[in-house]
Amino acid sequence: MSWNYAELSSEAKKAGGPEALMEILIQSGRDDMKPVVVLAGLIGAGLGVCVTTIICSLKQKCKDRQKAVEQAKKQLIQGIEEYDREYKRIHRKTEKEDDEE
């Protein structure tokens, strides 16, 4: 932005001096940025909430899967133990029948 010195001097005089003109310019820049800063803050907060929600959801899914794995392990162990008991019962029964013959 190129300013003519005479125009700049005139604007400074209307504003109450060079310092006052600088304050006006700085304040107008701040006012122009307020919507951008507010929007950026809202977007950041929204993203923070979304990311937190996603992380919590993933952690819960991980916990649910771990519970499912533990339940499957218990069922497998129980099935093996039941098979072993049944096998031993049948094997003893067969041995007794063989002894009786």
C-alpha positions in Angstrom: 0.0 0.0 0.0 1.6 3.3 -1.1 0.5 6.5 0.6 1.1 9.9 -0.6 2.8 11.8 2.3 0.3 14.7 2.0 -2.6 12.4 2.3 -1.0 10.6 5.2 -0.3 13.8 7.0 -3.9 15.0 6.4 -5.3 11.7 7.7 -3.1 11.9 10.8 -4.2 15.5 11.5 -7.9 14.4 11.2 -7.3 11.5 13.6 -5.6 13.7 16.2 -2.0 13.1 15.3 0.2 10.3 14.0 -0.1 8.2 17.2 -3.9 8.5 17.2 -3.9 7.4 13.5 -1.7 4.4 14.3 -4.1 3.4 17.1 -7.1 3.7 14.8 -5.4 1.6 12.2 -4.3 -1.0 14.7 -7.8 -1.2 16.3 -9.4 -1.6 12.8 -7.1 -4.5 12.1 -8.1 -6.1 15.5 -11.8 -5.5 14.7 -11.3 -7.1 11.3 -9.6 -10.2 12.9 -12.2 -10.8 15.6 -14.5 -13.0 13.4 -11.6 -15.0 12.2 -10.2 -15.5 15.7 -13.7 -16.5 17.0 -14.2 -18.8 14.0 -10.8 -20.4 14.5 -11.5 -20.9 18.2 -14.9 -22.5 17.5 -13.4 -24.8 14.9 -10.6 -25.8 17.3 -13.0 -26.5 20.1 -15.2 -28.5 17.7 -12.3 -30.6 16.5 -11.2 -31.1 20.1 -14.6 -32.5 21.0 -14.7 -34.7 17.9 -11.2 -36.1 18.5 -12.0 -36.8 22.1 -15.2 -38.5 21.2 -13.4 -40.7 18.6 -10.7 -41.6 21.0 -13.2 -42.6 23.7 -15.2 -44.6 21.2 -12.1 -46.5 20.0 -11.0 -47.2 23.6 -14.5 -48.6 24.4 -14.3 -50.8 21.3 -10.9 -52.0 22.4 -12.3 -52.9 25.8 -15.3 -54.6 24.3 -13.0 -56.7 22.0 -10.8 -57.6 25.0 -13.9 -58.8 26.9 -15.0 -60.9 24.0 -11.5 -62.4 23.8 -11.6 -63.2 27.5 -15.0 -64.7 27.2 -13.9 -66.9 24.2 -10.9 -68.1 26.2 -13.1 -69.1 29.1 -15.4 -70.9 26.8 -12.6 -72.8 25.1 -11.0 -73.7 28.4 -14.4 -74.9 29.7 -15.0 -76.9 26.5 -11.6 -78.6 26.8 -12.2 -79.4 30.5 -15.6 -80.9 29.7 -14.1 -82.9 26.9 -11.3 -84.2 29.2 -13.9 -85.2 31.9 -16.1 -87.0 29.3 -13.1 -88.7 27.8 -11.9 -89.9 31.2 -15.5 -91.1 32.1 -15.8 -93.0 28.9 -12.3 -94.4 29.2 -12.9 -95.6 32.7 -16.2 -97.2 31.6 -14.4 -99.0 28.8 -11.7 -100.2 31.1 -14.3 -101.6 33.5 -16.0 -103.5 30.7 -12.7 -104.9 29.5 -11.9 -106.0 33.1 -15.2 -107.8 33.5 -14.7 -109.8 30.3 
